[in-house]
């Protein structure tokens, strides 16, 4: 299973990437929508952890484009916005994660979408 982490903040990319690797996923990371777009065209990820608020092109635009050509990819919106706001901004995403919540909650959401990743929660 392959996870693509899209976030303009290096610290968040590193934390999410490490967490997903600990859960047994193959992980790629992108610091921009442009980089993520190229990665998804070459090899669509099974799961995308997608930040909304990014410079130049935001995650909302990427979601709209990616879901048209990556029908099998699942998307978890990851943002500092409240979950209700995330749902309004990106309706139709598979899950939503508030970055102020625990990493265990992110793992729970990932496991719900990707049930074959039955690895123990660490950290």
N, C-alpha and C positions, 0 to 999 in steps of 0.2 A: 504494500500500500504506500502511496506517495502523497506527501503533504507539501503544499506550496504556501509559504509564509510571505505575505505582502505587507510591508510596513516601512515607512520612511525613517523610523527611529531605529538605529542600529541596536540599541540595548534591548528593545522589544523583540526584534528579529532574532537576536541571539538567545534570549530567554525562551521564546516560543519554539525555536528550532531545537534547542537542547531538550526541552520538555517532550517534544514529539519524537525525537530520536530515542529518548528513554522509554517511550511507549512502543518502540519497535518499528517506527515508520522510517521510510526513506524521506529525507527532507531537502527541499530546495528553498531558497529565499530570494526575494526581490525587494529592492529599495524604492521602486517606482512602478507605476502602472505600465509604462513603456517596456521595462524589463520583464515584468510579469506577462505581458501580452505575448512577447516573443517566446517565452518559456511555454506558455499554454498552447501556442500554435504548434510548436515542435513536439510537445508531449503533454497533453492535458493531465493535470493532477487529479487524483481521486478526491482529495479534500483541499480546499483553499481557506486559509485563515486570512481574512481581508480587512485591512484598516480602511476606514471611510475617509478621514480627513488627511489628505496628502497633497503636497505641492504639485503644481502644474495640472495634473489630471487626477481627480478624486476617485476613490474606490467605488462610488455609486456608478459612475460612467463605466468603469471596468466591469462591474457586475453585469450591467445591462448588455455589454458586448459579449463577455465571456459565456454567459448563459445561452446565447444564441448559437454558439458553435461548440460548446462543451456540455452537452446535455447530461452526461453521466457524472460530471464533477459536482461535488457537494460544497456548499459555501457556509462558513461561519463568519459573520460580521464581527469584528473585534474593534471596539471603540470606547472612548471615554464618555460618549453620550449615553444617556439613560436608555434602557432596553426598549421602552415605548417609542422613544425618538428614533432608535435604530430601525425598528419595525416600520415606521412611517417612511424613513428615508430609503430603505432597501426592502420593500415588500417582496416576499417570496423567497428570501434567503432560507436556508435549512435550519439555521440557529443563529442566536445573537449572544455576544459575550461582552460584558462590561469589564474593561481592563482593571477597574478597581476591585473586582471580585477575586476570589482565590484561584490559583492555578489548578487546584483540584476540581473546581467547577468547570474550567475549560476542558480538562481531561474527561469529566463526566459527559459533557456535550459531545466531545469527539467520539467517545465510546458509543454513545447513543446512535450516532450517524454511521460509525464504522465498527460494527459489533465484532468483527474478526480481530480487533486489536485488544485482546483480553490480557493486557499487561498490567502488573500492579502499579498503583499510583506511588510515585517516589517524591520525596522532598516535601 
